[in-house]
């Protein structure tokens, strides 16, 4: 009998440079036009996750932004309402290896134009302060009344035990700005750490990998331990993404794809493993949610005055109410957080 020869037809692993270049080309040139605010948003996020992870981009990847960079002064003068996006992209490009020194000049122009004075949100003021500080204007650390208000918000942990995605994303971004994305200890205190744990627990129950990845990154930025089960769950979601080249409109899950891979970069895992191509790409996550959060909330609401804040008592009741997979997922969330009963006491809303 002849020798059996096994052939390996596995695809070659693409290089990091080729993956970066394909993603840069996709976001900078193919998904949207440059005057679209969503172009600014997507590219600011793509560049930000690399800059805050201490990455550099290859010259070929950076070349996708030459047209933007050469005209950014005109964009800022004509679109001052988008100054935070424009400053962020420019500063990140230079930090990632783009040759030029426009970032500081643009920050000076934005400062003299008093663009920050038009902000109503403390969160936006904090972002603007960080950007200007990167350009040499103002202190690097947030301080004074603004810092105090932000810290008061993130220390009200009960807020983050309830479904409120806007508040949860504001929580993570405040920690990012206070810590300069992990470059300094934000010293946020025990209640703010509990806020992050509550928000992450709720994100896991809701199967929201986008938010859970940001919570994990915020905990890392705050120099706090991150539940391994959380990171593993986000990693699994990121690996299941489907990335395809398509000419259709880019209404997809690109942000969740970026945040999952951002966490992978921060935690030393495999990032951007899907095959990329330098054209319009669509990023789709694997669906099939258990619907735990909705089912849990509806059941608790229907219980009315029979609702109880005692997790152990309510867990027995929920076992016969939720589907098997949904209940198992809920127990996964419980196992990942030692203070789950404290989270549930707020989530149940049983007190009058």
Order of alpha helices (4+ residues) and beta strands (2+ residues): alpha-alpha-alpha-alpha-alpha-alpha-alpha-alpha-alpha-alpha-alpha-alpha-alpha-beta-alpha-beta-alpha-alpha-alpha-alpha
